[in-house]
Amino acid sequence: MVRSPCTGICMLDNGECTGCGRTIEEITSWRSMSPEEQSAVIEAIESGARKYPTDE
């Protein structure tokens, strides 16, 4: 299992968590995802394919 990107700042904005950048579907299914699926979610967030939360 890949470590969850959860930051403990759980608020949804336009369908994505402002803390970790995951969708509600990704958050609720995280533990049932394969490591490959989890890695793909993190890669999509970090690569900029999806908005990644910033401290700005």
Jmol script that loads the backbone (N, CA, C; Angstrom):
load data "model"
ATOM      1  N   MET A   1       0.840  -1.183   0.000  1.00  0.00           N
ATOM      2  CA  MET A   1       0.000   0.000   0.000  1.00  0.00           C
ATOM      3  C   MET A   1       0.883   1.245   0.000  1.00  0.00           C
ATOM      4  N   VAL A   2       0.498   2.199  -0.817  1.00  0.00           N
ATOM      5  CA  VAL A   2       1.194   3.483  -0.905  1.00  0.00           C
ATOM      6  C   VAL A   2       0.677   4.369   0.227  1.00  0.00           C
ATOM      7  N   ARG A   3       1.552   5.143   0.807  1.00  0.00           N
ATOM      8  CA  ARG A   3       1.143   6.037   1.893  1.00  0.00           C
ATOM      9  C   ARG A   3       0.135   7.066   1.386  1.00  0.00           C
ATOM     10  N   SER A   4      -0.914   7.273   2.144  1.00  0.00           N
ATOM     11  CA  SER A   4      -1.961   8.221   1.776  1.00  0.00           C
ATOM     12  C   SER A   4      -1.399   9.645   1.725  1.00  0.00           C
ATOM     13  N   PRO A   5      -1.818  10.427   0.728  1.00  0.00           N
ATOM     14  CA  PRO A   5      -1.361  11.818   0.646  1.00  0.00           C
ATOM     15  C   PRO A   5      -2.162  12.753   1.556  1.00  0.00           C
ATOM     16  N   CYS A   6      -3.017  12.202   2.406  1.00  0.00           N
ATOM     17  CA  CYS A   6      -3.859  13.016   3.280  1.00  0.00           C
ATOM     18  C   CYS A   6      -2.999  13.934   4.148  1.00  0.00           C
ATOM     19  N   THR A   7      -3.410  15.207   4.208  1.00  0.00           N
ATOM     20  CA  THR A   7      -2.698  16.188   5.025  1.00  0.00           C
ATOM     21  C   THR A   7      -3.471  16.551   6.287  1.00  0.00           C
ATOM     22  N   GLY A   8      -4.676  15.974   6.420  1.00  0.00           N
ATOM     23  CA  GLY A   8      -5.509  16.294   7.568  1.00  0.00           C
ATOM     24  C   GLY A   8      -6.298  17.578   7.400  1.00  0.00           C
ATOM     25  N   ILE A   9      -6.187  18.207   6.232  1.00  0.00           N
ATOM     26  CA  ILE A   9      -6.956  19.405   5.904  1.00  0.00           C
ATOM     27  C   ILE A   9      -8.022  18.963   4.914  1.00  0.00           C
ATOM     28  N   CYS A  10      -9.151  18.537   5.410  1.00  0.00           N
ATOM     29  CA  CYS A  10     -10.160  17.892   4.571  1.00  0.00           C
ATOM     30  C   CYS A  10     -11.317  18.834   4.268  1.00  0.00           C
ATOM     31  N   MET A  11     -11.244  19.468   3.115  1.00  0.00           N
ATOM     32  CA  MET A  11     -12.317  20.337   2.642  1.00  0.00           C
ATOM     33  C   MET A  11     -12.425  20.152   1.137  1.00  0.00           C
ATOM     34  N   LEU A  12     -13.637  19.956   0.657  1.00  0.00           N
ATOM     35  CA  LEU A  12     -13.830  19.776  -0.778  1.00  0.00           C
ATOM     36  C   LEU A  12     -14.123  21.110  -1.454  1.00  0.00           C
ATOM     37  N   ASP A  13     -13.498  21.313  -2.620  1.00  0.00           N
ATOM     38  CA  ASP A  13     -13.716  22.489  -3.446  1.00  0.00           C
ATOM     39  C   ASP A  13     -13.730  22.017  -4.888  1.00  0.00           C
ATOM     40  N   ASN A  14     -14.839  22.204  -5.570  1.00  0.00           N
ATOM     41  CA  ASN A  14     -14.983  21.748  -6.956  1.00  0.00           C
ATOM     42  C   ASN A  14     -14.670  20.269  -7.111  1.00  0.00           C
ATOM     43  N   GLY A  15     -15.063  19.468  -6.122  1.00  0.00           N
ATOM     44  CA  GLY A  15     -14.903  18.030  -6.220  1.00  0.00           C
ATOM     45  C   GLY A  15     -13.546  17.486  -5.826  1.00  0.00           C
ATOM     46  N   GLU A  16     -12.617  18.363  -5.407  1.00  0.00           N
ATOM     47  CA  GLU A  16     -11.297  17.912  -4.976  1.00  0.00           C
ATOM     48  C   GLU A  16     -11.005  18.412  -3.569  1.00  0.00           C
ATOM     49  N   CYS A  17     -10.294  17.602  -2.811  1.00  0.00           N
ATOM     50  CA  CYS A  17      -9.893  17.996  -1.468  1.00  0.00           C
ATOM     51  C   CYS A  17      -8.825  19.079  -1.567  1.00  0.00           C
ATOM     52  N   THR A  18      -8.998  20.160  -0.808  1.00  0.00           N
ATOM     53  CA  THR A  18      -8.011  21.239  -0.840  1.00  0.00           C
ATOM     54  C   THR A  18      -6.741  20.867  -0.094  1.00  0.00           C
ATOM     55  N   GLY A  19      -6.788  19.810   0.700  1.00  0.00           N
ATOM     56  CA  GLY A  19      -5.602  19.371   1.437  1.00  0.00           C
ATOM     57  C   GLY A  19      -4.713  18.444   0.635  1.00  0.00           C
ATOM     58  N   CYS A  20      -5.308  17.433   0.005  1.00  0.00           N
ATOM     59  CA  CYS A  20      -4.488  16.422  -0.678  1.00  0.00           C
ATOM     60  C   CYS A  20      -4.671  16.389  -2.195  1.00  0.00           C
ATOM     61  N   GLY A  21      -5.717  17.029  -2.696  1.00  0.00           N
ATOM     62  CA  GLY A  21      -5.931  17.071  -4.136  1.00  0.00           C
ATOM     63  C   GLY A  21      -6.714  15.907  -4.713  1.00  0.00           C
ATOM     64  N   ARG A  22      -7.125  14.959  -3.852  1.00  0.00           N
ATOM     65  CA  ARG A  22      -7.883  13.808  -4.353  1.00  0.00           C
ATOM     66  C   ARG A  22      -9.367  14.138  -4.447  1.00  0.00           C
ATOM     67  N   THR A  23     -10.056  13.370  -5.293  1.00  0.00           N
ATOM     68  CA  THR A  23     -11.507  13.486  -5.377  1.00  0.00           C
ATOM     69  C   THR A  23     -12.122  12.697  -4.226  1.00  0.00           C
ATOM     70  N   ILE A  24     -13.403  12.938  -3.960  1.00  0.00           N
ATOM     71  CA  ILE A  24     -14.076  12.197  -2.888  1.00  0.00           C
ATOM     72  C   ILE A  24     -14.067  10.703  -3.192  1.00  0.00           C
ATOM     73  N   GLU A  25     -14.191  10.342  -4.467  1.00  0.00           N
ATOM     74  CA  GLU A  25     -14.162   8.932  -4.847  1.00  0.00           C
ATOM     75  C   GLU A  25     -12.799   8.306  -4.535  1.00  0.00           C
ATOM     76  N   GLU A  26     -11.738   9.053  -4.817  1.00  0.00           N
ATOM     77  CA  GLU A  26     -10.389   8.539  -4.528  1.00  0.00           C
ATOM     78  C   GLU A  26     -10.149   8.417  -3.031  1.00  0.00           C
ATOM     79  N   ILE A  27     -10.656   9.370  -2.274  1.00  0.00           N
ATOM     80  CA  ILE A  27     -10.485   9.338  -0.819  1.00  0.00           C
ATOM     81  C   ILE A  27     -11.203   8.125  -0.226  1.00  0.00           C
ATOM     82  N   THR A  28     -12.455   7.930  -0.621  1.00  0.00           N
ATOM     83  CA  THR A  28     -13.242   6.848  -0.021  1.00  0.00           C
ATOM     84  C   THR A  28     -12.799   5.464  -0.476  1.00  0.00           C
ATOM     85  N   SER A  29     -12.179   5.365  -1.637  1.00  0.00           N
ATOM     86  CA  SER A  29     -11.761   4.046  -2.124  1.00  0.00           C
ATOM     87  C   SER A  29     -10.263   3.804  -1.970  1.00  0.00           C
ATOM     88  N   TRP A  30      -9.542   4.717  -1.323  1.00  0.00           N
ATOM     89  CA  TRP A  30      -8.086   4.631  -1.225  1.00  0.00           C
ATOM     90  C   TRP A  30      -7.609   3.271  -0.712  1.00  0.00           C
ATOM     91  N   ARG A  31      -8.193   2.775   0.356  1.00  0.00           N
ATOM     92  CA  ARG A  31      -7.734   1.514   0.958  1.00  0.00           C
ATOM     93  C   ARG A  31      -8.032   0.292   0.095  1.00  0.00           C
ATOM     94  N   SER A  32      -8.991   0.399  -0.815  1.00  0.00           N
ATOM     95  CA  SER A  32      -9.295  -0.739  -1.680  1.00  0.00           C
ATOM     96  C   SER A  32      -8.576  -0.653  -3.031  1.00  0.00           C
ATOM     97  N   MET A  33      -7.888   0.461  -3.283  1.00  0.00           N
ATOM     98  CA  MET A  33      -7.121   0.608  -4.531  1.00  0.00           C
ATOM     99  C   MET A  33      -5.852  -0.230  -4.470  1.00  0.00           C
ATOM    100  N   SER A  34      -5.408  -0.659  -5.638  1.00  0.00           N
ATOM    101  CA  SER A  34      -4.120  -1.353  -5.709  1.00  0.00           C
ATOM    102  C   SER A  34      -3.012  -0.316  -5.548  1.00  0.00           C
ATOM    103  N   PRO A  35      -1.797  -0.753  -5.183  1.00  0.00           N
ATOM    104  CA  PRO A  35      -0.687   0.188  -5.086  1.00  0.00           C
ATOM    105  C   PRO A  35      -0.446   0.937  -6.401  1.00  0.00           C
ATOM    106  N   GLU A  36      -0.687   0.278  -7.515  1.00  0.00           N
ATOM    107  CA  GLU A  36      -0.512   0.922  -8.812  1.00  0.00           C
ATOM    108  C   GLU A  36      -1.529   2.045  -9.010  1.00  0.00           C
ATOM    109  N   GLU A  37      -2.772   1.800  -8.588  1.00  0.00           N
ATOM    110  CA  GLU A  37      -3.813   2.824  -8.697  1.00  0.00           C
ATOM    111  C   GLU A  37      -3.504   3.999  -7.771  1.00  0.00           C
ATOM    112  N   GLN A  38      -3.060   3.698  -6.557  1.00  0.00           N
ATOM    113  CA  GLN A  38      -2.705   4.757  -5.619  1.00  0.00           C
ATOM    114  C   GLN A  38      -1.559   5.607  -6.162  1.00  0.00           C
ATOM    115  N   SER A  39      -0.557   4.948  -6.707  1.00  0.00           N
ATOM    116  CA  SER A  39       0.584   5.671  -7.276  1.00  0.00           C
ATOM    117  C   SER A  39       0.156   6.546  -8.440  1.00  0.00           C
ATOM    118  N   ALA A  40      -0.777   6.065  -9.256  1.00  0.00           N
ATOM    119  CA  ALA A  40      -1.261   6.837 -10.401  1.00  0.00           C
ATOM    120  C   ALA A  40      -1.986   8.102  -9.945  1.00  0.00           C
ATOM    121  N   VAL A  41      -2.743   8.000  -8.852  1.00  0.00           N
ATOM    122  CA  VAL A  41      -3.440   9.169  -8.315  1.00  0.00           C
ATOM    123  C   VAL A  41      -2.415  10.206  -7.851  1.00  0.00           C
ATOM    124  N   ILE A  42      -1.430   9.764  -7.093  1.00  0.00           N
ATOM    125  CA  ILE A  42      -0.406  10.684  -6.596  1.00  0.00           C
ATOM    126  C   ILE A  42       0.380  11.291  -7.749  1.00  0.00           C
ATOM    127  N   GLU A  43       0.738  10.498  -8.736  1.00  0.00           N
ATOM    128  CA  GLU A  43       1.485  11.004  -9.887  1.00  0.00           C
ATOM    129  C   GLU A  43       0.683  12.057 -10.645  1.00  0.00           C
ATOM    130  N   ALA A  44      -0.606  11.822 -10.827  1.00  0.00           N
ATOM    131  CA  ALA A  44      -1.454  12.788 -11.526  1.00  0.00           C
ATOM    132  C   ALA A  44      -1.503  14.121 -10.784  1.00  0.00           C
ATOM    133  N   ILE A  45      -1.587  14.060  -9.464  1.00  0.00           N
ATOM    134  CA  ILE A  45      -1.625  15.280  -8.657  1.00  0.00           C
ATOM    135  C   ILE A  45      -0.275  15.999  -8.736  1.00  0.00           C
ATOM    136  N   GLU A  46       0.812  15.277  -8.504  1.00  0.00           N
ATOM    137  CA  GLU A  46       2.140  15.890  -8.447  1.00  0.00           C
ATOM    138  C   GLU A  46       2.642  16.369  -9.796  1.00  0.00           C
ATOM    139  N   SER A  47       2.215  15.736 -10.884  1.00  0.00           N
ATOM    140  CA  SER A  47       2.691  16.116 -12.214  1.00  0.00           C
ATOM    141  C   SER A  47       1.997  17.355 -12.754  1.00  0.00           C
ATOM    142  N   GLY A  48       0.944  17.764 -12.064  1.00  0.00           N
ATOM    143  CA  GLY A  48       0.210  18.925 -12.542  1.00  0.00           C
ATOM    144  C   GLY A  48      -0.938  18.550 -13.463  1.00  0.00           C
ATOM    145  N   ALA A  49      -1.123  17.256 -13.690  1.00  0.00           N
ATOM    146  CA  ALA A  49      -2.261  16.817 -14.492  1.00  0.00           C
ATOM    147  C   ALA A  49      -3.553  17.229 -13.799  1.00  0.00           C
ATOM    148  N   ARG A  50      -3.461  17.358 -12.488  1.00  0.00           N
ATOM    149  CA  ARG A  50      -4.567  17.882 -11.677  1.00  0.00           C
ATOM    150  C   ARG A  50      -3.986  18.908 -10.742  1.00  0.00           C
ATOM    151  N   LYS A  51      -4.814  19.814 -10.302  1.00  0.00           N
ATOM    152  CA  LYS A  51      -4.379  20.843  -9.370  1.00  0.00           C
ATOM    153  C   LYS A  51      -3.824  20.203  -8.106  1.00  0.00           C
ATOM    154  N   TYR A  52      -2.680  20.663  -7.658  1.00  0.00           N
ATOM    155  CA  TYR A  52      -2.120  20.185  -6.401  1.00  0.00           C
ATOM    156  C   TYR A  52      -2.170  21.316  -5.394  1.00  0.00           C
ATOM    157  N   PRO A  53      -2.607  21.050  -4.208  1.00  0.00           N
ATOM    158  CA  PRO A  53      -2.714  22.125  -3.203  1.00  0.00           C
ATOM    159  C   PRO A  53      -1.371  22.792  -2.924  1.00  0.00           C
ATOM    160  N   THR A  54      -1.411  24.075  -2.694  1.00  0.00           N
ATOM    161  CA  THR A  54      -0.193  24.827  -2.352  1.00  0.00           C
ATOM    162  C   THR A  54      -0.425  25.609  -1.078  1.00  0.00           C
ATOM    163  N   ASP A  55       0.624  26.117  -0.510  1.00  0.00           N
ATOM    164  CA  ASP A  55       0.521  26.920   0.710  1.00  0.00           C
ATOM    165  C   ASP A  55       0.301  28.386   0.407  1.00  0.00           C
ATOM    166  N   GLU A  56       0.146  28.737  -0.856  1.00  0.00           N
ATOM    167  CA  GLU A  56       0.002  30.144  -1.254  1.00  0.00           C
ATOM    168  C   GLU A  56      -1.328  30.710  -0.853  1.00  0.00           C
TER     169      GLU A  56
END
end "model"
wireframe off; spacefill off
backbone 0.3
color backbone group
